[in-house]
Amino acid sequence: MKYILSIDQGTTSSRAILFDETLNLKAMSQEEFRQIFPNSGWVEHDPSDLWSTTAGTCRAVIERAGIDARDIISIGITNQRETTVVWDKNTGKPVHNAIVWQDRRTAEFCRSLRDAGHADMVADRTGLLLDPYFSATKVKWILDNVDGARAAAQAGDLLFGTVDCYLIWKLTGGEVHATDATNAARTMLYDIRKGRWSQTICDLFDIPMSMLPDVRDSAADFGTTRADLFGRPIPILGVAGDQQAATIGQACFEPGMLKSTYGTGCFALLNTGDTPVRSQNRLLTTIAYQLDGKPTYALEGSIFVAGAVVQWLRDGLKIIREASETQPLAEAADPTQEVVLVPAFTGLGAPYWNPDCRGAIFGLSRNSGPQELAKAALESVGYQTRDLLEAMHADWTGQGADPVLRVDGGMSASDWAMQFLSDIIDAPVDRPKVLETTALGVAWLAGMKAGALPDQEAFARGWALDRQFQPAMDARTRDRKYAGWKRAVDSTLAY
């Protein structure tokens, strides 16, 4: 039996997952790492932690599976997107901690660029909004604030990469400085229509293009690992940002297909085929995947708080000990109470994009308790998803839109939450048998490129349904509840 090793480098932990040739999960290893908060709104990672946990979990999963590295035919990498690493190409040493996608330190600079009239040009070329979320302003901040960094960059001595790029550099012993199109599309430096780095935008941010990696297909040759890491060189043949990898793992290969991933936040992607659609509703235009030099585009909507609202019930309010307790609490809630929770703990994402508003609860009565708060927390994820889907359907009117929403991520395991989601969006919700869709997506990319796994069509046929949730809520109740959510959001934004 041969195996494919998926590296899933996330925001709070690194994971290594082994799949066999039939894409059955063989073994998994996971290790959390430190989160660094130097100032309010700043979030960093030590790049050495990203590397050590990645290498460590890879070795651990090989040992746990009881296999030889010679049995691994290829490696796929999926990663937290937008997080920025800048390092010296001669020493391999980062010049600063990695600045994480959640970091807001460049908000004022983004505001100044919008005020100067650059937003339309940036959105037209990159598909993205001028926001600290993306990599470009993070790179500029490092060059402007680390002693000697700008001079070193201008001398051609510094390299920039998203986390996948940094891991490829480390895995190959500095032989390969490359990324894939899905990660390049999240930097706010890449022209997604022309398929190349934008000189105009690099000039705007004063970033030397010599820092930028080579951009390749999502299934491509990214070099081989150093022989001393795992006992033999292993080719790296698949790379995709985490949400794009989940889109691939959900086999959303046809225009109109839609997936939503429920982790700390929620990310919904709608496949729009070979056409990049410019959103009129503050969604992002991005690359879903690129194969054989041909990009497939998507509209993306981001919710900042999904699973994090359950963490708040546990760690903030301390009304639950485990996430699984939210479902029985929600089931026991008083059906006559209309408690609405707007979980804008770090602002509201798409389609509002307001980083300054904060969370609020509406409709509390003397009888409101843990059950009603748990129900409101789970419902908030369904409401926010409907916000995204309505914006997507307003932007994209292509033929063949699939009414089914494919879901994955930790919260998708909750039957109650998924049933409410189906009810409030008035559409079927499909939960797959394999919930590790992110790792699965890059495993397929790497295995397909190695010639060991089938093409898109055959992979899509193998997608397996665990359960479909059908809407059961009557239209009047649905409309009343969603109107209450919209009033709550309006009030939160006004406050």
Salt bridges, closest charged atoms under 4 A:
ASP8 OD2 - ARG15 NH2 2.88
GLU44 OE2 - HIS96 NE2 3.86
GLU44 OE2 - ARG105 NH2 2.83
ASP46 OD2 - ARG34 NH2 3.90
ASP68 OD1 - ARG70 NE 3.09
GLU82 OE2 - ARG81 NE 3.78
GLU82 OE2 - ARG186 NE 2.74
ASP103 OD2 - ARG105 NH2 2.87
GLU108 OE1 - ARG111 NH1 2.65
ASP120 OD1 - ARG278 NH2 3.43
ASP131 OD2 - ARG104 NH1 2.91
ASP144 OD2 - LYS140 NZ 2.95
ASP144 OD1 - ARG150 NH2 2.75
ASP206 OD2 - ARG150 NH1 3.10
ASP214 OD2 - ARG216 NE 2.73
ASP228 OD2 - ARG226 NH2 2.85
ASP242 OD1 - ARG81 NE 3.35
GLU300 OE2 - ARG81 NH2 2.71
GLU300 OE1 - ARG186 NH1 3.01
ASP315 OD1 - ARG314 NE 2.70
GLU325 OE2 - ARG321 NE 3.96
GLU338 OE2 - ARG480 NH1 2.56
GLU338 OE1 - LYS481 NZ 3.63
GLU379 OE2 - LYS481 NZ 3.25
ASP387 OD1 - LYS486 NZ 3.78
GLU390 OE2 - ARG386 NE 2.91
ASP415 OD1 - ARG431 NH1 2.92
ASP415 OD2 - ARG467 NH1 3.14
ASP426 OD1 - ARG478 NH2 3.33
GLU436 OE1 - ARG15 NH2 2.63
GLU457 OE2 - ARG461 NH1 3.38
ASP466 OD2 - ARG431 NE 2.97
